[in-house]
Amino acid sequence: MDEIKPFAAGFEFEIMPEVLKPFKSGDKMRIQLIFRGKSVNGVVKVGTKDGIDEVAVDGFCEITLKEGVNVIVARYVDEISMGVYDKRNLTATLTVVAR
């Protein structure tokens, strides 16, 4: 299987990989955080069988995948005035299995 360029699913907040392919342990995966169709900065947490790592996202970031399940979690705080609320917390996840 060749690399595939993914497209946004249209959710308000998404983790967008640069490419999709069969990943192997040790491969590097570039991701971007997208809020309402635009790139945003933030921090992602990557959970594997070895624990949890934090990676800063400034435009794109690069994650080294480990063998097995890699769960990528990002949170974005939308500071808007909406009724009685002054902000919303949005969470996105992406799960990648590296062989």
C-alpha positions as CSV (number, residue, x, y, z in Angstrom):
1,M,0.0,0.0,0.0
2,D,1.3,3.4,-1.0
3,E,1.1,6.6,1.1
4,I,-2.3,8.3,1.0
5,K,-2.8,12.1,1.6
6,P,-5.6,12.2,4.2
7,F,-8.4,14.8,4.1
8,A,-10.2,16.5,7.0
9,A,-13.3,14.8,8.3
10,G,-15.0,18.1,9.0
11,F,-15.0,18.0,12.8
12,E,-14.5,21.3,14.6
13,F,-11.1,20.0,16.1
14,E,-9.0,17.3,14.5
15,I,-5.6,15.7,14.5
16,M,-4.5,15.5,10.9
17,P,-1.6,13.2,9.9
18,E,0.5,14.4,6.9
19,V,0.2,10.9,5.3
20,L,-1.4,7.6,5.9
21,K,0.4,4.3,5.3
22,P,1.2,1.1,7.0
23,F,3.5,2.3,9.8
24,K,6.3,0.4,11.3
25,S,7.9,0.7,14.8
26,G,10.4,3.6,14.7
27,D,8.7,5.4,11.8
28,K,8.2,9.1,12.1
29,M,4.7,10.5,11.7
30,R,4.0,14.2,11.1
31,I,0.8,15.6,12.4
32,Q,-1.0,18.9,12.5
33,L,-3.8,20.2,14.8
34,I,-6.7,21.7,12.9
35,F,-9.4,23.9,14.5
36,R,-12.3,25.0,12.3
37,G,-10.1,24.3,9.2
38,K,-7.0,26.2,10.4
39,S,-3.8,25.0,11.9
40,V,-3.3,25.7,15.6
41,N,-0.5,25.2,18.1
42,G,-0.8,23.0,21.1
43,V,0.5,20.0,22.9
44,V,-0.3,16.3,22.1
45,K,0.1,13.4,24.4
46,V,1.2,10.1,22.9
47,G,0.3,7.0,24.9
48,T,2.1,3.7,24.2
49,K,2.8,0.5,26.1
50,D,5.9,2.3,27.5
51,G,4.0,5.3,29.0
52,I,2.9,8.8,27.9
53,D,5.0,11.4,26.1
54,E,4.1,15.1,25.5
55,V,5.0,16.7,22.2
56,A,4.6,20.4,21.4
57,V,2.9,21.2,18.1
58,D,4.0,24.4,16.3
59,G,2.4,24.0,12.9
60,F,3.5,20.4,12.4
61,C,5.1,18.1,14.9
62,E,6.9,14.7,14.4
63,I,6.1,11.7,16.5
64,T,8.3,8.5,16.6
65,L,5.9,5.6,16.6
66,K,6.5,2.6,18.9
67,E,5.5,-1.0,18.2
68,G,1.9,-1.7,18.9
69,V,-0.9,0.8,19.7
70,N,0.0,4.6,19.7
71,V,-2.8,6.8,21.0
72,I,-2.4,10.5,20.2
73,V,-4.6,12.9,22.2
74,A,-4.9,16.6,21.8
75,R,-6.9,19.3,23.7
76,Y,-7.9,22.7,22.5
77,V,-9.5,25.5,24.5
78,D,-11.9,27.6,22.5
79,E,-12.3,30.9,24.4
80,I,-15.6,32.2,23.2
81,S,-18.5,33.8,24.9
82,M,-21.6,31.6,24.5
83,G,-24.4,32.2,27.0
84,V,-23.1,31.5,30.5
85,Y,-19.8,29.9,29.2
86,D,-16.6,31.7,28.5
87,K,-14.7,28.7,27.0
88,R,-15.0,25.2,25.6
89,N,-12.6,22.3,25.9
90,L,-12.4,20.2,22.7
91,T,-10.5,16.9,22.6
92,A,-9.4,14.9,19.5
93,T,-7.8,11.4,19.4
94,L,-6.0,9.4,16.7
95,T,-5.0,5.8,17.2
96,V,-2.2,4.3,15.0
97,V,-0.9,0.7,15.1
98,A,2.7,0.3,14.2
99,R,3.9,-3.2,13.4
